[in-house]
Amino acid sequence: MNIKLSYLYRDGANYKQFNEEIFSNRNHLELGYIDEEIRKCLIDGEWFYVDQWGLKYMHVHPWDNEIDHTWHEFDSVEEINEKPTTAVDISELLAKIMAIKL
């Protein structure tokens, strides 16, 4: 099973833009482990910087200094039978974000 990571950009006015990325799971990591490791690396248990994680930046509206910011919100991970949308394996993503946390 591959792993779908869902996340969103929510600006200060609460407008939301959603995205997801599907990763291969060649090492057959358990979903609970993946979720737990990701949550350990989030800012205040919810947010992250997509550029550090290598994910797509979701802010598409003109920038407003009063309500916009640069972090995105983690939504969920789930097992899925769809093809990966990236060449990055979920274990590679975990290694990358865990190294940032250090």
Sequence and secondary structure as in RCSB ss.txt:
>XXXX:A:sequence
MNIKLSYLYRDGANYKQFNEEIFSNRNHLELGYIDEEIRKCLIDGEWFYVDQWGLKYMHVHPWDNEIDHTWHEFD
SVEEINEKPTTAVDISELLAKIMAIKL
>XXXX:A:secstr
 EEEEEEEEE TT  EEEEEEEEB TT   HHHHHHHHHHTSBTTTEE HHHHT      S   TTT  S EEEE
EEEEE S  SSS BHHHHHHHHHHHH 
